[in-house]
Every structure is written in structure tokens, then in C-alpha cells.
Amino acid sequence: MTTVSLTEFRSHASGMLSRVENGETIVVVRHGKPIAEVSPIRSTDAAEPSWKRPALRLSTKGAALSTAILAEREYENVS
């Protein structure tokens, strides 16, 4: 992990981002206080929006899940 000033980061942004692209993490400080951490993306799956990923399939043994939900709703409305 490398620590650089904000001024240095701005002056050499392209080079700094190349270092991040190669796996390095950079902490940017202003007046001696950390204000940002620039790090590589952990996984390519995170780059894909959630609405494009396959949905989870819920199931129960025996009856279909929708049947179980409808039965539960009927039970709750009767009480």
C-alpha cells in the first residue's frame, strides 16, 4: 500500500491508476489525513449490474413454493 498526497495524485493520476490496475492500493492524503483509498476491483462479477445476473431460484420439497405462499396467505386472512 502506497500513501501519496492529493497534489501528487492529481499530478500523476494516469501513472497512479496504472499502478492500481497492476494490483497496488494507493491511499490519498490531504493535510496528513487519509481521504481516499484507490484499489483494484476485486472481481469481474461485481462489474456486472445485479439485474443482469441470474436470479435465485427458491423451492421447497413437495408442493410448489407459490402454493405454500398462497396457503400461508389464506391462513393469515382467516385468523
PDB file of N, CA, C and O in Angstrom:
ATOM      1  N   MET A   1       0.850  -1.157   0.000  1.00  0.00           N
ATOM      2  CA  MET A   1       0.000   0.000   0.000  1.00  0.00           C
ATOM      3  C   MET A   1       0.907   1.235   0.000  1.00  0.00           C
ATOM      4  O   MET A   1       1.840   1.337   0.797  1.00  0.00           O
ATOM      5  N   THR A   2       0.618   2.157  -0.898  1.00  0.00           N
ATOM      6  CA  THR A   2       1.390   3.385  -1.028  1.00  0.00           C
ATOM      7  C   THR A   2       0.542   4.565  -0.590  1.00  0.00           C
ATOM      8  O   THR A   2      -0.659   4.603  -0.857  1.00  0.00           O
ATOM      9  N   THR A   3       1.160   5.527   0.081  1.00  0.00           N
ATOM     10  CA  THR A   3       0.473   6.737   0.510  1.00  0.00           C
ATOM     11  C   THR A   3       1.024   7.916  -0.284  1.00  0.00           C
ATOM     12  O   THR A   3       2.237   8.115  -0.341  1.00  0.00           O
ATOM     13  N   VAL A   4       0.134   8.698  -0.898  1.00  0.00           N
ATOM     14  CA  VAL A   4       0.544   9.863  -1.682  1.00  0.00           C
ATOM     15  C   VAL A   4      -0.331  11.057  -1.312  1.00  0.00           C
ATOM     16  O   VAL A   4      -1.460  10.897  -0.847  1.00  0.00           O
ATOM     17  N   SER A   5       0.207  12.247  -1.525  1.00  0.00           N
ATOM     18  CA  SER A   5      -0.586  13.452  -1.266  1.00  0.00           C
ATOM     19  C   SER A   5      -1.583  13.657  -2.401  1.00  0.00           C
ATOM     20  O   SER A   5      -1.422  13.114  -3.494  1.00  0.00           O
ATOM     21  N   LEU A   6      -2.597  14.437  -2.128  1.00  0.00           N
ATOM     22  CA  LEU A   6      -3.604  14.733  -3.148  1.00  0.00           C
ATOM     23  C   LEU A   6      -2.968  15.434  -4.340  1.00  0.00           C
ATOM     24  O   LEU A   6      -3.303  15.139  -5.488  1.00  0.00           O
ATOM     25  N   THR A   7      -2.056  16.356  -4.073  1.00  0.00           N
ATOM     26  CA  THR A   7      -1.375  17.085  -5.136  1.00  0.00           C
ATOM     27  C   THR A   7      -0.594  16.129  -6.033  1.00  0.00           C
ATOM     28  O   THR A   7      -0.643  16.238  -7.258  1.00  0.00           O
ATOM     29  N   GLU A   8       0.128  15.190  -5.414  1.00  0.00           N
ATOM     30  CA  GLU A   8       0.896  14.210  -6.186  1.00  0.00           C
ATOM     31  C   GLU A   8      -0.034  13.310  -6.990  1.00  0.00           C
ATOM     32  O   GLU A   8       0.249  12.984  -8.143  1.00  0.00           O
ATOM     33  N   PHE A   9      -1.150  12.910  -6.372  1.00  0.00           N
ATOM     34  CA  PHE A   9      -2.096  12.050  -7.083  1.00  0.00           C
ATOM     35  C   PHE A   9      -2.655  12.769  -8.315  1.00  0.00           C
ATOM     36  O   PHE A   9      -2.743  12.183  -9.394  1.00  0.00           O
ATOM     37  N   ARG A  10      -3.030  14.036  -8.148  1.00  0.00           N
ATOM     38  CA  ARG A  10      -3.567  14.803  -9.283  1.00  0.00           C
ATOM     39  C   ARG A  10      -2.524  14.968 -10.382  1.00  0.00           C
ATOM     40  O   ARG A  10      -2.841  14.863 -11.567  1.00  0.00           O
ATOM     41  N   SER A  11      -1.286  15.226  -9.990  1.00  0.00           N
ATOM     42  CA  SER A  11      -0.228  15.459 -10.975  1.00  0.00           C
ATOM     43  C   SER A  11       0.120  14.206 -11.768  1.00  0.00           C
ATOM     44  O   SER A  11       0.498  14.284 -12.937  1.00  0.00           O
ATOM     45  N   HIS A  12      -0.009  13.064 -11.128  1.00  0.00           N
ATOM     46  CA  HIS A  12       0.405  11.805 -11.758  1.00  0.00           C
ATOM     47  C   HIS A  12      -0.745  10.792 -11.783  1.00  0.00           C
ATOM     48  O   HIS A  12      -0.523   9.595 -11.602  1.00  0.00           O
ATOM     49  N   ALA A  13      -1.951  11.263 -12.003  1.00  0.00           N
ATOM     50  CA  ALA A  13      -3.139  10.393 -11.921  1.00  0.00           C
ATOM     51  C   ALA A  13      -3.058   9.194 -12.855  1.00  0.00           C
ATOM     52  O   ALA A  13      -3.370   8.075 -12.450  1.00  0.00           O
ATOM     53  N   SER A  14      -2.650   9.410 -14.082  1.00  0.00           N
ATOM     54  CA  SER A  14      -2.601   8.307 -15.043  1.00  0.00           C
ATOM     55  C   SER A  14      -1.637   7.218 -14.583  1.00  0.00           C
ATOM     56  O   SER A  14      -1.959   6.031 -14.638  1.00  0.00           O
ATOM     57  N   GLY A  15      -0.474   7.618 -14.136  1.00  0.00           N
ATOM     58  CA  GLY A  15       0.508   6.648 -13.649  1.00  0.00           C
ATOM     59  C   GLY A  15       0.038   5.945 -12.388  1.00  0.00           C
ATOM     60  O   GLY A  15       0.257   4.746 -12.216  1.00  0.00           O
ATOM     61  N   MET A  16      -0.609   6.697 -11.507  1.00  0.00           N
ATOM     62  CA  MET A  16      -1.129   6.106 -10.271  1.00  0.00           C
ATOM     63  C   MET A  16      -2.193   5.056 -10.581  1.00  0.00           C
ATOM     64  O   MET A  16      -2.215   3.985  -9.975  1.00  0.00           O
ATOM     65  N   LEU A  17      -3.073   5.374 -11.531  1.00  0.00           N
ATOM     66  CA  LEU A  17      -4.127   4.420 -11.888  1.00  0.00           C
ATOM     67  C   LEU A  17      -3.554   3.198 -12.587  1.00  0.00           C
ATOM     68  O   LEU A  17      -4.112   2.106 -12.477  1.00  0.00           O
ATOM     69  N   SER A  18      -2.457   3.363 -13.301  1.00  0.00           N
ATOM     70  CA  SER A  18      -1.782   2.199 -13.896  1.00  0.00           C
ATOM     71  C   SER A  18      -1.243   1.285 -12.800  1.00  0.00           C
ATOM     72  O   SER A  18      -1.311   0.061 -12.916  1.00  0.00           O
ATOM     73  N   ARG A  19      -0.709   1.881 -11.740  1.00  0.00           N
ATOM     74  CA  ARG A  19      -0.221   1.084 -10.617  1.00  0.00           C
ATOM     75  C   ARG A  19      -1.371   0.331  -9.951  1.00  0.00           C
ATOM     76  O   ARG A  19      -1.221  -0.829  -9.567  1.00  0.00           O
ATOM     77  N   VAL A  20      -2.515   0.994  -9.818  1.00  0.00           N
ATOM     78  CA  VAL A  20      -3.693   0.341  -9.242  1.00  0.00           C
ATOM     79  C   VAL A  20      -4.146  -0.802 -10.143  1.00  0.00           C
ATOM     80  O   VAL A  20      -4.514  -1.876  -9.667  1.00  0.00           O
ATOM     81  N   GLU A  21      -4.116  -0.558 -11.435  1.00  0.00           N
ATOM     82  CA  GLU A  21      -4.501  -1.587 -12.399  1.00  0.00           C
ATOM     83  C   GLU A  21      -3.611  -2.827 -12.270  1.00  0.00           C
ATOM     84  O   GLU A  21      -4.051  -3.944 -12.542  1.00  0.00           O
ATOM     85  N   ASN A  22      -2.370  -2.626 -11.859  1.00  0.00           N
ATOM     86  CA  ASN A  22      -1.432  -3.740 -11.673  1.00  0.00           C
ATOM     87  C   ASN A  22      -1.523  -4.368 -10.284  1.00  0.00           C
ATOM     88  O   ASN A  22      -0.704  -5.219  -9.938  1.00  0.00           O
ATOM     89  N   GLY A  23      -2.516  -3.954  -9.480  1.00  0.00           N
ATOM     90  CA  GLY A  23      -2.776  -4.609  -8.213  1.00  0.00           C
ATOM     91  C   GLY A  23      -2.397  -3.827  -6.974  1.00  0.00           C
ATOM     92  O   GLY A  23      -2.637  -4.308  -5.867  1.00  0.00           O
ATOM     93  N   GLU A  24      -1.819  -2.649  -7.104  1.00  0.00           N
ATOM     94  CA  GLU A  24      -1.397  -1.865  -5.948  1.00  0.00           C
ATOM     95  C   GLU A  24      -2.558  -1.042  -5.387  1.00  0.00           C
ATOM     96  O   GLU A  24      -3.428  -0.601  -6.138  1.00  0.00           O
ATOM     97  N   THR A  25      -2.570  -0.838  -4.079  1.00  0.00           N
ATOM     98  CA  THR A  25      -3.556   0.017  -3.433  1.00  0.00           C
ATOM     99  C   THR A  25      -2.870   1.318  -3.045  1.00  0.00           C
ATOM    100  O   THR A  25      -1.764   1.304  -2.504  1.00  0.00           O
ATOM    101  N   ILE A  26      -3.527   2.444  -3.321  1.00  0.00           N
ATOM    102  CA  ILE A  26      -2.962   3.758  -3.040  1.00  0.00           C
ATOM    103  C   ILE A  26      -3.897   4.511  -2.102  1.00  0.00           C
ATOM    104  O   ILE A  26      -5.102   4.596  -2.342  1.00  0.00           O
ATOM    105  N   VAL A  27      -3.327   5.053  -1.033  1.00  0.00           N
ATOM    106  CA  VAL A  27      -4.079   5.882  -0.096  1.00  0.00           C
ATOM    107  C   VAL A  27      -3.722   7.333  -0.397  1.00  0.00           C
ATOM    108  O   VAL A  27      -2.546   7.696  -0.439  1.00  0.00           O
ATOM    109  N   VAL A  28      -4.744   8.156  -0.604  1.00  0.00           N
ATOM    110  CA  VAL A  28      -4.549   9.585  -0.896  1.00  0.00           C
ATOM    111  C   VAL A  28      -4.794  10.356   0.390  1.00  0.00           C
ATOM    112  O   VAL A  28      -5.815  10.174   1.053  1.00  0.00           O
ATOM    113  N   VAL A  29      -3.824  11.237   0.742  1.00  0.00           N
ATOM    114  CA  VAL A  29      -3.956  12.028   1.966  1.00  0.00           C
ATOM    115  C   VAL A  29      -3.994  13.513   1.636  1.00  0.00           C
ATOM    116  O   VAL A  29      -3.370  13.969   0.678  1.00  0.00           O
ATOM    117  N   ARG A  30      -4.737  14.256   2.446  1.00  0.00           N
ATOM    118  CA  ARG A  30      -4.775  15.715   2.344  1.00  0.00           C
ATOM    119  C   ARG A  30      -4.477  16.256   3.734  1.00  0.00           C
ATOM    120  O   ARG A  30      -5.159  15.911   4.699  1.00  0.00           O
ATOM    121  N   HIS A  31      -3.474  17.091   3.836  1.00  0.00           N
ATOM    122  CA  HIS A  31      -3.040  17.652   5.116  1.00  0.00           C
ATOM    123  C   HIS A  31      -2.754  16.539   6.127  1.00  0.00           C
ATOM    124  O   HIS A  31      -3.047  16.674   7.315  1.00  0.00           O
ATOM    125  N   GLY A  32      -2.178  15.440   5.636  1.00  0.00           N
ATOM    126  CA  GLY A  32      -1.792  14.336   6.510  1.00  0.00           C
ATOM    127  C   GLY A  32      -2.908  13.391   6.901  1.00  0.00           C
ATOM    128  O   GLY A  32      -2.662  12.416   7.612  1.00  0.00           O
ATOM    129  N   LYS A  33      -4.147  13.655   6.452  1.00  0.00           N
ATOM    130  CA  LYS A  33      -5.279  12.791   6.801  1.00  0.00           C
ATOM    131  C   LYS A  33      -5.724  12.006   5.561  1.00  0.00           C
ATOM    132  O   LYS A  33      -5.893  12.585   4.488  1.00  0.00           O
ATOM    133  N   PRO A  34      -5.913  10.696   5.707  1.00  0.00           N
ATOM    134  CA  PRO A  34      -6.388   9.891   4.566  1.00  0.00           C
ATOM    135  C   PRO A  34      -7.785  10.328   4.138  1.00  0.00           C
ATOM    136  O   PRO A  34      -8.683  10.476   4.966  1.00  0.00           O
ATOM    137  N   ILE A  35      -7.956  10.534   2.827  1.00  0.00           N
ATOM    138  CA  ILE A  35      -9.275  10.926   2.318  1.00  0.00           C
ATOM    139  C   ILE A  35      -9.829   9.918   1.316  1.00  0.00           C
ATOM    140  O   ILE A  35     -11.032   9.897   1.056  1.00  0.00           O
ATOM    141  N   ALA A  36      -8.953   9.078   0.750  1.00  0.00           N
ATOM    142  CA  ALA A  36      -9.428   8.106  -0.241  1.00  0.00           C
ATOM    143  C   ALA A  36      -8.477   6.930  -0.306  1.00  0.00           C
ATOM    144  O   ALA A  36      -7.280   7.054  -0.044  1.00  0.00           O
ATOM    145  N   GLU A  37      -9.036   5.789  -0.661  1.00  0.00           N
ATOM    146  CA  GLU A  37      -8.234   4.599  -0.926  1.00  0.00           C
ATOM    147  C   GLU A  37      -8.606   4.124  -2.321  1.00  0.00           C
ATOM    148  O   GLU A  37      -9.766   3.813  -2.591  1.00  0.00           O
ATOM    149  N   VAL A  38      -7.632   4.070  -3.189  1.00  0.00           N
ATOM    150  CA  VAL A  38      -7.860   3.630  -4.562  1.00  0.00           C
ATOM    151  C   VAL A  38      -7.281   2.227  -4.667  1.00  0.00           C
ATOM    152  O   VAL A  38      -6.082   2.021  -4.478  1.00  0.00           O
ATOM    153  N   SER A  39      -8.149   1.264  -4.972  1.00  0.00           N
ATOM    154  CA  SER A  39      -7.703  -0.127  -5.032  1.00  0.00           C
ATOM    155  C   SER A  39      -8.302  -0.813  -6.248  1.00  0.00           C
ATOM    156  O   SER A  39      -9.317  -0.367  -6.783  1.00  0.00           O
ATOM    157  N   PRO A  40      -7.671  -1.902  -6.685  1.00  0.00           N
ATOM    158  CA  PRO A  40      -8.203  -2.625  -7.846  1.00  0.00           C
ATOM    159  C   PRO A  40      -9.562  -3.245  -7.544  1.00  0.00           C
ATOM    160  O   PRO A  40      -9.881  -3.535  -6.390  1.00  0.00           O
ATOM    161  N   ILE A  41     -10.342  -3.441  -8.569  1.00  0.00           N
ATOM    162  CA  ILE A  41     -11.635  -4.116  -8.426  1.00  0.00           C
ATOM    163  C   ILE A  41     -11.364  -5.558  -8.033  1.00  0.00           C
ATOM    164  O   ILE A  41     -10.482  -6.204  -8.599  1.00  0.00           O
ATOM    165  N   ARG A  42     -12.118  -6.065  -7.065  1.00  0.00           N
ATOM    166  CA  ARG A  42     -11.868  -7.404  -6.531  1.00  0.00           C
ATOM    167  C   ARG A  42     -12.285  -8.517  -7.482  1.00  0.00           C
ATOM    168  O   ARG A  42     -11.613  -9.545  -7.566  1.00  0.00           O
ATOM    169  N   SER A  43     -13.371  -8.323  -8.190  1.00  0.00           N
ATOM    170  CA  SER A  43     -13.905  -9.400  -9.006  1.00  0.00           C
ATOM    171  C   SER A  43     -14.579  -8.827 -10.240  1.00  0.00           C
ATOM    172  O   SER A  43     -15.118  -7.721 -10.200  1.00  0.00           O
ATOM    173  N   THR A  44     -14.551  -9.575 -11.336  1.00  0.00           N
ATOM    174  CA  THR A  44     -15.240  -9.117 -12.537  1.00  0.00           C
ATOM    175  C   THR A  44     -16.752  -9.264 -12.390  1.00  0.00           C
ATOM    176  O   THR A  44     -17.505  -8.599 -13.102  1.00  0.00           O
ATOM    177  N   ASP A  45     -17.212 -10.134 -11.468  1.00  0.00           N
ATOM    178  CA  ASP A  45     -18.656 -10.300 -11.240  1.00  0.00           C
ATOM    179  C   ASP A  45     -19.258  -9.016 -10.682  1.00  0.00           C
ATOM    180  O   ASP A  45     -20.415  -8.706 -10.965  1.00  0.00           O
ATOM    181  N   ALA A  46     -18.493  -8.267  -9.896  1.00  0.00           N
ATOM    182  CA  ALA A  46     -19.004  -7.042  -9.298  1.00  0.00           C
ATOM    183  C   ALA A  46     -19.260  -5.975 -10.359  1.00  0.00           C
ATOM    184  O   ALA A  46     -20.066  -5.071 -10.143  1.00  0.00           O
ATOM    185  N   ALA A  47     -18.579  -6.073 -11.511  1.00  0.00           N
ATOM    186  CA  ALA A  47     -18.750  -5.085 -12.563  1.00  0.00           C
ATOM    187  C   ALA A  47     -20.103  -5.247 -13.265  1.00  0.00           C
ATOM    188  O   ALA A  47     -20.602  -4.301 -13.875  1.00  0.00           O
ATOM    189  N   GLU A  48     -20.685  -6.426 -13.183  1.00  0.00           N
ATOM    190  CA  GLU A  48     -21.966  -6.675 -13.842  1.00  0.00           C
ATOM    191  C   GLU A  48     -23.100  -6.247 -12.921  1.00  0.00           C
ATOM    192  O   GLU A  48     -23.130  -6.647 -11.757  1.00  0.00           O
ATOM    193  N   PRO A  49     -24.043  -5.431 -13.425  1.00  0.00           N
ATOM    194  CA  PRO A  49     -25.152  -4.989 -12.581  1.00  0.00           C
ATOM    195  C   PRO A  49     -25.988  -6.178 -12.099  1.00  0.00           C
ATOM    196  O   PRO A  49     -26.103  -7.189 -12.792  1.00  0.00           O
ATOM    197  N   SER A  50     -26.559  -6.044 -10.921  1.00  0.00           N
ATOM    198  CA  SER A  50     -27.311  -7.151 -10.327  1.00  0.00           C
ATOM    199  C   SER A  50     -28.500  -7.579 -11.186  1.00  0.00           C
ATOM    200  O   SER A  50     -28.863  -8.755 -11.196  1.00  0.00           O
ATOM    201  N   TRP A  51     -29.104  -6.643 -11.901  1.00  0.00           N
ATOM    202  CA  TRP A  51     -30.274  -7.012 -12.703  1.00  0.00           C
ATOM    203  C   TRP A  51     -29.892  -7.864 -13.909  1.00  0.00           C
ATOM    204  O   TRP A  51     -30.771  -8.455 -14.536  1.00  0.00           O
ATOM    205  N   LYS A  52     -28.611  -7.943 -14.250  1.00  0.00           N
ATOM    206  CA  LYS A  52     -28.177  -8.792 -15.364  1.00  0.00           C
ATOM    207  C   LYS A  52     -27.765 -10.182 -14.898  1.00  0.00           C
ATOM    208  O   LYS A  52     -27.634 -11.092 -15.717  1.00  0.00           O
ATOM    209  N   ARG A  53     -27.556 -10.361 -13.582  1.00  0.00           N
ATOM    210  CA  ARG A  53     -27.157 -11.659 -13.046  1.00  0.00           C
ATOM    211  C   ARG A  53     -28.379 -12.555 -12.903  1.00  0.00           C
ATOM    212  O   ARG A  53     -29.485 -12.058 -12.688  1.00  0.00           O
ATOM    213  N   PRO A  54     -28.202 -13.855 -13.018  1.00  0.00           N
ATOM    214  CA  PRO A  54     -29.342 -14.761 -12.858  1.00  0.00           C
ATOM    215  C   PRO A  54     -29.943 -14.662 -11.463  1.00  0.00           C
ATOM    216  O   PRO A  54     -29.224 -14.514 -10.475  1.00  0.00           O
ATOM    217  N   ALA A  55     -31.254 -14.745 -11.393  1.00  0.00           N
ATOM    218  CA  ALA A  55     -31.960 -14.644 -10.115  1.00  0.00           C
ATOM    219  C   ALA A  55     -31.840 -15.955  -9.345  1.00  0.00           C
ATOM    220  O   ALA A  55     -31.586 -17.010  -9.926  1.00  0.00           O
ATOM    221  N   LEU A  56     -32.024 -15.871  -8.044  1.00  0.00           N
ATOM    222  CA  LEU A  56     -32.035 -17.072  -7.216  1.00  0.00           C
ATOM    223  C   LEU A  56     -33.339 -17.826  -7.450  1.00  0.00           C
ATOM    224  O   LEU A  56     -34.393 -17.216  -7.624  1.00  0.00           O
ATOM    225  N   ARG A  57     -33.265 -19.118  -7.452  1.00  0.00           N
ATOM    226  CA  ARG A  57     -34.461 -19.943  -7.597  1.00  0.00           C
ATOM    227  C   ARG A  57     -34.819 -20.501  -6.237  1.00  0.00           C
ATOM    228  O   ARG A  57     -34.032 -21.234  -5.638  1.00  0.00           O
ATOM    229  N   LEU A  58     -36.010 -20.160  -5.737  1.00  0.00           N
ATOM    230  CA  LEU A  58     -36.468 -20.656  -4.455  1.00  0.00           C
ATOM    231  C   LEU A  58     -37.362 -21.858  -4.675  1.00  0.00           C
ATOM    232  O   LEU A  58     -38.200 -21.858  -5.576  1.00  0.00           O
ATOM    233  N   SER A  59     -37.187 -22.883  -3.853  1.00  0.00           N
ATOM    234  CA  SER A  59     -38.042 -24.057  -3.988  1.00  0.00           C
ATOM    235  C   SER A  59     -38.190 -24.735  -2.633  1.00  0.00           C
ATOM    236  O   SER A  59     -37.372 -24.556  -1.730  1.00  0.00           O
ATOM    237  N   THR A  60     -39.250 -25.512  -2.521  1.00  0.00           N
ATOM    238  CA  THR A  60     -39.475 -26.313  -1.328  1.00  0.00           C
ATOM    239  C   THR A  60     -39.705 -27.739  -1.771  1.00  0.00           C
ATOM    240  O   THR A  60     -40.075 -27.991  -2.918  1.00  0.00           O
ATOM    241  N   LYS A  61     -39.487 -28.672  -0.860  1.00  0.00           N
ATOM    242  CA  LYS A  61     -39.757 -30.066  -1.194  1.00  0.00           C
ATOM    243  C   LYS A  61     -41.256 -30.286  -1.121  1.00  0.00           C
ATOM    244  O   LYS A  61     -41.922 -29.760  -0.229  1.00  0.00           O
ATOM    245  N   GLY A  62     -41.776 -31.040  -2.030  1.00  0.00           N
ATOM    246  CA  GLY A  62     -43.215 -31.307  -2.040  1.00  0.00           C
ATOM    247  C   GLY A  62     -43.943 -30.305  -2.912  1.00  0.00           C
ATOM    248  O   GLY A  62     -43.757 -30.279  -4.128  1.00  0.00           O
ATOM    249  N   ALA A  63     -44.777 -29.477  -2.289  1.00  0.00           N
ATOM    250  CA  ALA A  63     -45.601 -28.519  -3.029  1.00  0.00           C
ATOM    251  C   ALA A  63     -44.728 -27.398  -3.609  1.00  0.00           C
ATOM    252  O   ALA A  63     -43.624 -27.137  -3.131  1.00  0.00           O
ATOM    253  N   ALA A  64     -45.239 -26.764  -4.617  1.00  0.00           N
ATOM    254  CA  ALA A  64     -44.547 -25.634  -5.224  1.00  0.00           C
ATOM    255  C   ALA A  64     -44.508 -24.479  -4.227  1.00  0.00           C
ATOM    256  O   ALA A  64     -45.386 -24.363  -3.372  1.00  0.00           O
ATOM    257  N   LEU A  65     -43.512 -23.644  -4.335  1.00  0.00           N
ATOM    258  CA  LEU A  65     -43.363 -22.511  -3.432  1.00  0.00           C
ATOM    259  C   LEU A  65     -44.575 -21.581  -3.510  1.00  0.00           C
ATOM    260  O   LEU A  65     -45.054 -21.094  -2.487  1.00  0.00           O
ATOM    261  N   SER A  66     -45.064 -21.339  -4.718  1.00  0.00           N
ATOM    262  CA  SER A  66     -46.221 -20.456  -4.863  1.00  0.00           C
ATOM    263  C   SER A  66     -47.442 -21.020  -4.131  1.00  0.00           C
ATOM    264  O   SER A  66     -48.220 -20.254  -3.563  1.00  0.00           O
ATOM    265  N   THR A  67     -47.621 -22.334  -4.134  1.00  0.00           N
ATOM    266  CA  THR A  67     -48.725 -22.969  -3.425  1.00  0.00           C
ATOM    267  C   THR A  67     -48.572 -22.764  -1.921  1.00  0.00           C
ATOM    268  O   THR A  67     -49.552 -22.482  -1.231  1.00  0.00           O
ATOM    269  N   ALA A  68     -47.362 -22.901  -1.415  1.00  0.00           N
ATOM    270  CA  ALA A  68     -47.113 -22.704   0.015  1.00  0.00           C
ATOM    271  C   ALA A  68     -47.380 -21.248   0.417  1.00  0.00           C
ATOM    272  O   ALA A  68     -47.935 -20.996   1.486  1.00  0.00           O
ATOM    273  N   ILE A  69     -46.993 -20.303  -0.422  1.00  0.00           N
ATOM    274  CA  ILE A  69     -47.224 -18.887  -0.127  1.00  0.00           C
ATOM    275  C   ILE A  69     -48.718 -18.589  -0.110  1.00  0.00           C
ATOM    276  O   ILE A  69     -49.201 -17.899   0.788  1.00  0.00           O
ATOM    277  N   LEU A  70     -49.451 -19.100  -1.088  1.00  0.00           N
ATOM    278  CA  LEU A  70     -50.897 -18.869  -1.142  1.00  0.00           C
ATOM    279  C   LEU A  70     -51.601 -19.483   0.069  1.00  0.00           C
ATOM    280  O   LEU A  70     -52.529 -18.888   0.617  1.00  0.00           O
ATOM    281  N   ALA A  71     -51.164 -20.665   0.481  1.00  0.00           N
ATOM    282  CA  ALA A  71     -51.765 -21.307   1.653  1.00  0.00           C
ATOM    283  C   ALA A  71     -51.495 -20.476   2.903  1.00  0.00           C
ATOM    284  O   ALA A  71     -52.379 -20.322   3.745  1.00  0.00           O
ATOM    285  N   GLU A  72     -50.290 -19.945   3.030  1.00  0.00           N
ATOM    286  CA  GLU A  72     -49.950 -19.108   4.186  1.00  0.00           C
ATOM    287  C   GLU A  72     -50.788 -17.833   4.193  1.00  0.00           C
ATOM    288  O   GLU A  72     -51.244 -17.395   5.249  1.00  0.00           O
ATOM    289  N   ARG A  73     -50.992 -17.241   3.030  1.00  0.00           N
ATOM    290  CA  ARG A  73     -51.817 -16.025   2.947  1.00  0.00           C
ATOM    291  C   ARG A  73     -53.254 -16.312   3.361  1.00  0.00           C
ATOM    292  O   ARG A  73     -53.864 -15.521   4.080  1.00  0.00           O
ATOM    293  N   GLU A  74     -53.805 -17.457   2.905  1.00  0.00           N
ATOM    294  CA  GLU A  74     -55.175 -17.833   3.292  1.00  0.00           C
ATOM    295  C   GLU A  74     -55.267 -18.017   4.794  1.00  0.00           C
ATOM    296  O   GLU A  74     -56.228 -17.569   5.420  1.00  0.00           O
ATOM    297  N   TYR A  75     -54.270 -18.678   5.377  1.00  0.00           N
ATOM    298  CA  TYR A  75     -54.265 -18.914   6.807  1.00  0.00           C
ATOM    299  C   TYR A  75     -54.224 -17.605   7.591  1.00  0.00           C
ATOM    300  O   TYR A  75     -54.925 -17.461   8.592  1.00  0.00           O
ATOM    301  N   GLU A  76     -53.398 -16.638   7.136  1.00  0.00           N
ATOM    302  CA  GLU A  76     -53.290 -15.362   7.815  1.00  0.00           C
ATOM    303  C   GLU A  76     -54.565 -14.543   7.700  1.00  0.00           C
ATOM    304  O   GLU A  76     -54.905 -13.823   8.638  1.00  0.00           O
ATOM    305  N   ASN A  77     -55.282 -14.624   6.589  1.00  0.00           N
ATOM    306  CA  ASN A  77     -56.514 -13.846   6.390  1.00  0.00           C
ATOM    307  C   ASN A  77     -57.682 -14.399   7.229  1.00  0.00           C
ATOM    308  O   ASN A  77     -58.572 -13.640   7.612  1.00  0.00           O
ATOM    309  N   VAL A  78     -57.688 -15.687   7.512  1.00  0.00           N
ATOM    310  CA  VAL A  78     -58.765 -16.308   8.266  1.00  0.00           C
ATOM    311  C   VAL A  78     -58.700 -15.913   9.736  1.00  0.00           C
ATOM    312  O   VAL A  78     -59.739 -15.703  10.363  1.00  0.00           O
ATOM    313  N   SER A  79     -57.522 -15.813  10.283  1.00  0.00           N
ATOM    314  CA  SER A  79     -57.361 -15.547  11.717  1.00  0.00           C
ATOM    315  C   SER A  79     -57.867 -14.203  12.120  1.00  0.00           C
ATOM    316  O   SER A  79     -57.796 -13.843  13.295  1.00  0.00           O
TER     317      SER A  79
END
